[in-house]
């Protein structure tokens, strides 16, 4: 399908999105708990990590999907 995404590409994107959401959802609570424990012990750097790490996880997920959706150059 020239100029667009094929059905296989869409199927791969949907399946990968679901898998990524399941994995991140399963690991996000333990990550936040560990960051809270670290912030309780390390007062200077821990609170910064407790704020920045979830933002970086979200930005990383968005970058993966932007990369997947952006058209690639013609070869």
N, C-alpha and C positions, 0 to 999 in steps of 0.2 A: 504494500500500500504506500505509494510514494507520497511524500509530503505530510504524512501523519503517522500515528501509532497503530501498529497492527493489534489484532485481538490478543495475540500471545503476549505482546508487551504490556497491554492493559491488565491481563490476567496476572502476569508476574508482578506488576506494581501493586495490585490489590492484595495478593497473597503475601508479598514481602511486607506491606504495611501492616497487615494483621499480625504477622509473626513478630514484627518489631514492637508493636503495641503490647502484645502479650508478654514478651520478654522484658520490656522496659517497665510495664506495670507490675510484674512479679518482682523485679529487682529494685524498684524505686523506694518502697517502704524500708527495706533493710539499709539502703544507701542513706536515706534521710536519718534513720536511727543511728547509724554509725557516725554520720556527720554531727549529729547532736551530741553524741558521747564525746567526740573529739573536741567539739566547741566547749564542752563543759570542762575539759582538762587543759586545753590550750586556749587561753583567753584572747590572745592577739590574733593569731592566724586562723584559728578554728571558726570564729564567727564569719570571717571573710569567705572561707571555703563553704560554710553552710549556706551562704547566699549565692555564691558564684557557680557552684557545681550544678545545681538543678537548671540554671539558666544555660550553661554550656551543654548540658544533655539535650535540652530543647532545641538549641541552635544547631547542634549536630544532626538531630533528626530532621530538621527543616532543610539543612544543606544536602542531606542524602536525597530527599525527594525533589529538591530543585535541580540537582544534578541529573536525576532520573528523568525529569520532565523537559529539561531544556533540549532543544534540538541540537544535534551534533553537526559539525561542518560536513559539507559534501566531500566525499573522497573520490 
